[in-house]
Amino acid sequence: MFDISVLKEMKLNELQEIAKAAKIKNFKTLKKDDLIYQILDFQASNPEKLTSEANSVSDNTSKPKRIRMAKDKKEESEPEKTDTIQETILFTEETVDKKISKKGNSKKPGTNLEEVTDTKKEAFTKKTKNQKFSKEKKKTTEIQHNTIESSDPTEEINVVLDLEKNQTEEAIEVIEIASEQTNDPSITPEVEPNTSIEVNKNKFNPNNQNPKYKKTTNFREPDYEFEGIIESEGVLEMMPDGYGFLRSSDYNYLASPDDIYLSTSQIRLFGLKTGDTVKGVVRPPKEGEKYFPLVKVLKINGHDPQVVRDRVSFDHLTPVFPTEKFKLAEKGSSISTRIIDLFSPIGKGQRGMIVAQPKTGKTMLLKDIANAIAANHPEVYMIVLLIDERPEEVTDMQRSVRAEVVASTFDREPQEHVKIANIVLEKAKRLVECGHDVVILLDSITRLARAYNTVQPASGKVLSGGVDANALQKPKRFFGAARNVENGGSLSIIATALTETGSKMDEVIFEEFKGTGNMELQLDRKIANRRIFPSVDLTSSSTRRDDLLLDEKTIQRMWIMRKYLADMNSVEAMEFINDRFKKTRNNEEFLISMND
């Protein structure tokens, strides 16, 4: 008798020989699997014909093909073992009757079943006894089958063959009994839940003689869990649906692959707003997720999340005049910053405007101010916001300034200019709410107002120059956010405004912002043409309430200096001051030299 596992191990030509002996039609055109099932079907209907053929085919095919004779005997014995058991179990009374009737016997079905079992058992034991004298150690086989129901429910067939009793270590090989359903559904093998039916476990490890050996399967190891390893930081941008994303400064706070997802429950729990700088633990996205979700919040704006939850909103903070001056004349200072420090000092919370004509060196002046603040005030968080600027100037600013540079070049759309400016302003507001000192250096507010004018829906009221009446409200709100907060942080904004560009729109924008700042620094094209830098118009540049920033002695000397410079034009005044500043090392020495 052939088992399906034995047939699958055979080659196609061996199967074709069996099919030829069984006289199966068109066996040469069949595939291997189809041929196996044809043989099994024929075997089920004619079990006697293939019994003798199975032994002859296995003997003929094993000798020329196999080299190790001991292994061949094992392979020959295994089909008979399984065939013996299957015949005793899977034959119904009808098939046994057919078999007996062909042989000419007229006994009861029950007695025929017992005789078949006995004859098969004797043939099986004879085969296995020959294996004791082989050179290699063989494994012992224990065939266990529990409670097989037949037509008589009280009949039980338990076949246990103990082989190699003289060996010191015994191994157990459990052969799976394949259950093939016959036409009679009453004969079905029942297996207890606790019994394990496994096929040739020790076959995969021939050197193993441990009866409790378990085969190790080559399953893929589970994915490593990265949760709790990655920490990331970003600026929150709220969506209309309530959730939000942490935007990366590497992409100028625009949508990017580095965005981190925050759920609505997290935002409500910590009271987060647009612009909050959140640092937390991130895990990779699972199957079906698009973004990296935030698992745990560690810091919000540099503070503990419990502290930030009770903060006062920026709109309800009390604004006051700046009282603490930025030190621009000490470490990292230049002549430009020393002049600004005396004639128009910048304090924490200053709303300053640099009014400049084209090619007067306003970008270089901003760079000097940024480096001086970074060198003398490391506690200040500084952002350089470049709107509608040239790309090469953005690169130069990033490499030469120790500050966060956020830029949107002129080849970008106005919507991006507006979006970047809004998120930078919101970030600065959130930092001020938590008590930080923030400085924004904006270049330029004129181009930002142009972008707002382009994005703004038409209201029907247009000012001269093509400026919409409502377009300047948002840039005014941006510039007006600069303030010194009582008993808190401060937001300083130093913005450049373009004049005399030949555009009527630029003049209208400048007129709208004129007078809104509390510090003004005028640059003159005539001084720049003389190659005198900084090209500052000293008589027109001043700071409101500079008495709160300078000491009394310095204020008195500056009064005298301004009276002296009032009789000169802007070029003569700048030449005079520039020569004096080059001869002195600091502003104190310059003030002392005024007596001469």
QUIRA-V547430 format. One record per helix or strand. SS is the DSSP state (a for helix, b for strand). FROM is the first residue (numbers start at 1). TO is the last residue. Records with the same first field share a line. If there is no record, write none. Layout:
SS = FROM-TO ; FROM-TO
This chain:
a = 4-9 ; 12-21 ; 27-29 ; 32-45 ; 47-65 ; 69-90 ; 93-103 ; 109-133 ; 202-204 ; 249-251 ; 264-270 ; 305-308 ; 314-316 ; 335-343 ; 362-376 ; 391-400 ; 414-433 ; 445-455 ; 472-480 ; 504-513 ; 525-529 ; 546-548 ; 552-565 ; 570-583 ; 587-593
b = 148-148 ; 189-189 ; 230-238 ; 244-247 ; 260-262 ; 277-283 ; 292-300 ; 303-303 ; 319-320 ; 325-325 ; 347-347 ; 351-356 ; 381-389 ; 404-409 ; 437-443 ; 462-462 ; 468-468 ; 483-485 ; 490-498 ; 519-523 ; 536-536 ; 542-543
